[in-house]
Amino acid sequence: MTDTGSAVADLLTRLGYPAREAYDLPDSPLRFPDGAQYRTEIPSVEGPASLQAVFDEADERGVRVHRVSSGSGIMLATDAEISDMVRACAARRVELSLFVGPRAPWDIGAQARTPTGGAVGCRHEGADQLAYAMEDLVRANALGVRGALVADEGLLLMTKHMKEAGLIAADFVVKVSVQMMASNPVSVRLMQDLGADTYNVPPGLTLPRLASIRAATQIPIDMYVESPDTLGGFVRHHEIAELVRVLAPIYVKFGLRNHPDVYPSGGQHEALNVQLSRERVRRAEIGLGFLRRAAPDLVTSELGASGLAVPVA
């Protein structure tokens, strides 16, 4: 290593970051508050009918679902629909996480939909959108929701201030969306410092790159082990045991390859969303089977465990 390289490595190490990838893939010493290493998430659960389909399929297949999340989220759900999901999740002690709106791809500007504008992601453009997003969180909190997805650094910081001001519950779990795409230890630590309670890493990172992120952070990692085509279409079921061992505490997240783009969703897609939700649970049964065969001693949480953003009915 050159003198310059040594100086860079020394600085990174002194600041508490790894200076190179964690190629040795060490066991993560971190755990959820209940001592578990992993939890299971079913994403893209778009409304009460899809949620019921997830629970029905999970019961039939013996899949323990700890968290469900919705991409259409708070803004495009009625109070009654959110309340239905709150009651259903509270009854089963399952975490409910709804995406915040409005977001740049749904706004009047076209930049987020251009070939070079993808970096805009699902951020909030301008002061008004940011304020609307904060109001979205306040509304969800008042309806009993205790978890939401955010994809904007400014909103992430404001969630800390909102908790301090009593606008949302102190135990409200802020889940940073994969759309943020922070991909190295320093960037993900920054998300943690800004207020992230869990962070969804990009699903195409190698195990050593993911291990280097874990070395620099303490919050749970959310990880698509199967991702929609818009996120690369990766199917990493065979790696789940290693991902849990190296990244614990981790939410193992079962998306779906060949998933049609149904966002923003609604009644026009309800039958399809129900089918997709059922298939995600089937994929979870398959993926968790890989995990149990490879590493039966890895520990999962009970429903309602400490740290889960179970809504308040």
Buried (B, 14 or more C-beta within 10 A) or exposed (E): EEEEEEEEBEEBEEEEBBBEBBEEBEEBEBBBEBEBBBBBBBBBBBBBBBBBBBBBBBEEBEBBBBBBBBBBBBBBBEEEBBBBBBBBBBEBBBBBBBBBBBBBBBBEEEBBEEEEBEEBBBBBBEEEBBEBBBBBBEBBBEBBBBBBBBBBBBBBBBBBEBBEEEBBBEEBBBBBBBBBBBBBBBBBBBBBEBBBBBBBBBBBBEBBBBBBBBBBBEBBBBBBBBBBBEBEBBBBBEBBBBBBBBBBBBBBBBBBBEBEEBBBBBEEBBEBBBEBBBBBBBBBBBBBEBBBEBBEEBEBBEBBBEBBBBBEE
